[in-house]
């Protein structure tokens, strides 16, 4: 048991498709707004799949070799967590041929691609829900959802089960065998199109038996297929060999940002927290954890650090040094800013004059450091506090030790100009150390 082996060498790049790049303006919706407009929960900027294809080289240059895309299925909103048809690419993103070309172009570059499985709920524009709205109790899909009465009414309070009370997100009745088979057909369909895995959206809102069956559908289609669960607190339940290969590691995020951004914990508390987290994850699953510092559901990394590039780079250094696959949220690597949804979902900045070069260069160097030392990707982990502001993350593989020292204070100078970039690794026998500091 355990996560697929390729994850030990993976660096993920998360893309919110509507906001990454506009590669085919002919797909723009009539109400499209200029690319650099302030993001809202309702506006469309025109991002599409062709835009992702056009910028795959940027993803490689950042050092990533895997993509996680938020939903791409036909929907009404810009975020597309309200699917109206899971078997169609949203018409504003492209079509199935474009998606297949994206998969082909990714695989030709050695990039894996993971899609978002939003199976707890759909959108109120979904054909099955719409049929119930029209035919009420006579609809053959009436038991695909959970209704209290008819007619179906979304206001003032929905008279059907939803995701977190959102009237436009009706909740699937996952106990219905027909619903399960629909969902499993979705999983099979996109794997057949060549994807490399699924990220499970809010899986804690569905019973575990459903996800066991989901895994039983997915894994026979390919041992290397990755299943990663969205989880904000407790990872253990997902990592027992019957549900997922890893979770989104928000616990690691809390520890890192508590140390680098908020100063709410010192090095000792960080080390203790990291060692406890590592012990909680069963053997074979550490490399399947999806480590992140920002996502479409959080404020951006530089915003969390109040614009402090040095501290943001320290956070990256800690993530890249830790067990698990690092993930970059699009635009964070170039210093984009923004508060939580919708602020974190602005159009990607493609004007390189506006990029924060030291941050981008640091991310690239961290990627090269991780790539150059197998122990950083595959080694066991121990975290030690050297003093209140200094952490040593040690990774050990077959007797070789690589350590990354992270210092958040002013007492450690790095490089001739005291810039917070990684030094050349310091070799001590079989051991290697890289130092990152904020001054």
N, C-alpha and C positions, 0 to 999 in steps of 0.2 A: 504494500500500500504506500501511497504517497503521491505528491504532485508530479506532473510530467517533468522530465529532466530538463527540457529546454528552458524552463522558467528560471533556472539557476543562472543563466546567461542573459536573461531578458532585461531590457530597459523599456518601459512603456511610455507612450505619449498619448494623452487623452485629448480627443477632439470633440467639440460640440459642433456638429456638421454645419448648422445654419450660420455659424459665425467664424468659420475658419478661412474660407476663400471662395470668391465667386468666379468659377471657371467657365460657366456657361450662362451668360446674361439672358439668353432666350428663355431660360426657366424662371426668371424673376417673376414673382407674383405682382399683380397690378399695383399693390400698395407698398412696394419695396421702398425703403428709405436709403439715403446715402450710407455708404459703408462705415463711415466714422461717426454715425449718429449715436447718441446716447442709447444704450440698450434698455429696452423695456420688456415687460413680460408678454407684450402683444406684437411688437413690430418685427418685420422681416428685413434682413439685410441682403439676402440673396446667396448665402453660402450653399455649396452643393458638392456632390461627389467628385465632379471634374476638378474642382478647386483643390481637393485633397490630392488627387492624382498629380496635379501640376506642381505640388509642393512636397512631394515625397523626399526629394533630395534634402530639403531643409530638415526633415525629421531625421534622416540619416546623419546629417552634419551635427545635429544636437547630440547624437550618440544613441538614439533610440532604435530598437529593432522590433518593436511590437506596438500595435495601435489598439486603443480601446475607443470605440465610437459610441456616443450616446445615441438614442434611437434614430433609426433611419426609415421606419415604416410609415405608410400613409397615415396622416393625422391632420388635425386642424391647427395646432399650436406650433410655435417655433421650436419648442423643446421636444415635441413628439412623444411625450410620455402618455399620450392619449390616443393610442392607435385606433384607426378606423378599419385598417386591413393589414394584418401582419405579413401577408404574402406579397405585398407590393412595396416597392421603393416609393417614398413620397415623391409626387410628381414635381415638386420644386427642387428636389435633390438630383433627379435623374431617373433612370429606369434600370431594369435588371441587367441589361447589357453593360451599362456604365458601371454597375456594381461589380459585375464579373471582371470587367477590365481593371477596376481598382484592386480586386483580389489578385489578379494576374500580375499587375505591376508591383504590388507589395511583395508577393512571393518571389518575383524575379530579383528583388533587392534584398531578400532574406528577412522581410518584415512579416510578422504574424499579425492577424487581425481578429479582434474579439468584439462581438456585438452585445447589445444590451437586451436582456430578456425581461421584458416588462409584462409579467404574467399574472400579477395580483389584480390588475385592473386594466381597463381599456379606456377609450374615449366615448363620450355620449354620441359620437358620430359613427360608432362601429355598427356594421350592418346587422348584427344579431340584436344589439340593444335597440336599434332603430325599429326593427321588426316588432319588438315587444311594445314599443311606444305606439305603433300603429295598430297592432292587433290585440294588445293587452293579454288577457288570460288565454286567448285562442292561439297565441304565437307558439310555435314549436320550440322557441328559444326561451320561453318564460322561466324555465328552471336553470338557465345558464347564469342567472343573476339572482338577487334576493330582493323581492318587492314586498312592501307592506300592504299596498292597496293600489287600485286603479281609479282614474287614469294616472299614469306616471307623471310625477310632479317634482321638479328640482328645487322649487322655492315655496316658502322661505327656508324650509329644511327638506332635503331630498327624502322621498319616501321609499328609498331603496338603499342598499349598502353601497358605500363609496370608499375610496382611499382617503383617509384623514378628513372626511367631511367635504371634500371637493365635489360639487354637484356634477362636474363634467368628467369625473373619473369613476364610473360605476365599477364596483368590485365583482370580479368573476366568482361564481360558485365553484370553487376548485374541488368540491366533493362530487360534482356531477361527472360521471365517466365521459360524457360527450365533450365537456369542456376540457377535461384532461387530454383526450385524444386530439382535440384541436390544438392545444398547446404543444403536445408532443410532435404533431405534424409540423408546427412552426419550427421547432428545434431541428427536426430532420431536414426540412427544406433548406434552411440557410447553411447547415453543415454541407449539404449536397452542393451548394454554391461555392464552397471552398473555405468557409471561415474556420478559425482555429480555436474557437471557444466562445463561451457565454459568460457574461457578468449578470448575476441575478439581482434584479431590482427589488428592494424591500422584501426579501424572501422571508423575513420573520413574520410577515402578515399571512403566510400560507403554512399549512401544517407540514411537518417533516416528511410524512408519507408521500406527499406529492413530489417533493424534491428527490426522495429516494427513487421514485419511478422515473423522474426526469433524468437522473444520473444513469439509470438502467437503459434508458433510450439513447443517451448521448455516447456513453463510453464504448459500446460495441462498434460505433461508427469510426472510432479512432482512439488509440490509447493516448495519443499526444493532445487530445482535445482538453482544453482548460475550462474548469468551472470555478468561478470566483464569486463569492457571496458578498453583497453589501452588508456590512456589519459595523456598528458604531461602538460596541461595548465588548461583548464576550465572544471570542473566536472559537472556543473549544468545541462547541456543539457541532460546528460545521466540519470539523477536521477529524472525524472518527472513521473515515473510509467509506461512508455511505452517502454523503451529501455533496461536499465541495472539495476542491483542491487547495483552497486558500480563501482568505477574506480580505476586503479592503481594510488596510491596517490603520484605522483611525486612532487606535490606542497609541501606536507609535507616533502618529502626528501630534497627539496631545502632549506627549512627553517631549518631543523635539521642540515644539513651539513654546511649551512652558519654559524651556531652558533658553532658547534663542530670542524669542519675541516678547514674552510676557514677564520674564524674570520671576515667575511664581515658584520655580523649583531651582535648587542648586545642583551642582554636579553629582553629589551623593544621591539625591532623590532621583535624578535622571538615571544614574547607574542602577540603582535598586529597581526602579520601574522597568527598565529594559531587561534586566536579568530575570525578573519575575515573568514578564511577558514571554521571553524566550522559553522559560521552563513550562509555561502553560501550553505552548504549541507542541503537539505530538511530533515525534521523530518522523522525518520524511515529508513534513509539510512546511518547514521554515522557508524553503525557497519558493513555495507557492503563495506566500503572503504578498499582497499588492500594496507596497508602501507608497504613501502619498503625503504631500504637504498642502495641497490645494486641489479643488475639484469644482465642478459646476454647482456644488451644494455648499460651498464655503466662500469666504472672502479670499481674494488673491494673496499670494505669498508676500509680495512686497508691501501690500496694504497692511497685512497683519504685522509686519515689521516696521510700520510707520515710515516707509521709504528708506530704511537703513539697508543698503545693499550688502554691506559686510556681514550683518547678522543673517540676512536671507541666504547668503552663500554658506554660512556656518550650518544653517538648517539643511541645505542640500548636502553638505559634507557628511552630516550625521546620517541622512537617509541613504546616501550612496554607500556608506560604510556598513550599514546594518544588514542582517539577514533579511532576505526577501527581495522582490523585484521592485526597483525604484520606478515611480511614475511621475512624469511631468505633465502638468495641465497646460494646454496650449497657451502660449503667450507669457506664461510665468518666466520662461527662460530668457525672455527679452525685456523683462521688467514692466509688463503691463500691470495696471492697478485697477482696483474695483472692489467695492463691498460685495456682500453676499447677493444672491439672486435678486434682481437681474444684473447688478453691477459687475459681477464676475463673468458675464457672458457677452462682452463687447466683441466687435469685429477684430480679428487678428490684425495687428499692425504689420504691414509689409514694407513700409518705408524704413529702410535700414538706418537712416539718419536719426530715427527716433528710438532705436534700440539701445538698451543699456548694455553696452559691450562688455564691461568687466563681469557682469553677471553671466552673460552668455558664454564668455570665455571660461569662466570658472566651472560652469556646468559641463562644458566640453572637456575640460581637464579632469574633472571628477569621473566622467565617463571613461576617459582614457586610463585613468588610474584603476578603476574597477576592472576594466577589460584586461589590463596588464598583469593583474594579480589574481590567479585562480582562487586563492584563499578568501579574497574579498567577495567573491561570488558564491563560493561553495563551502567555506570553512565554518566550523563551530564558532560561537560568539561568546565573548565575555566583555563586560563593560566595567571600567574602573574609574573612580573619581580621583584625580591627582591633587586637586584642591577644590575650593568652592566653585571656581570658574573654569576648570579644566577637566576634560573627559578624555579617557583613552578607550577607544573601541578596538578590541583585539579579535582577529579572525584567524583561526588555526586550521590548517589542512595538511594532513600527512606530515606533521612535524614542522611545517613552515608557518611562521606567524607574520601576519601583516597588521600593523597598528595604525590607526588614524587618531591623532591628538587634536582635539577641538578646544579652543580657548576663546571665551567670550569677553575677556577683560582687556585692559590696556597694557598689561605687563609682558605680553609676548609679541615680538615684532617679527613679521614674516616678509622676507624679501627686502631688497635695498630701498624700496620706497614705502615700506610698511603697508603694501596693498594686500587685501585679503584673498590672495590666490594660493593655490597649493604649491608647496615647495617640491623640489625633486625628492623622491623617496630617499630616506636615509637607510642605508643597508648596514645592519649589524649582524654579521655572520649570516645565518639563514633568515634572519628577521629583517623586516622592512617597516619603516615608519614614514608617514606623511603628516605634515603639520599644517593646520589651518587656524588662523587667528583673526580676531577683530581688534583693530586698534583705533 
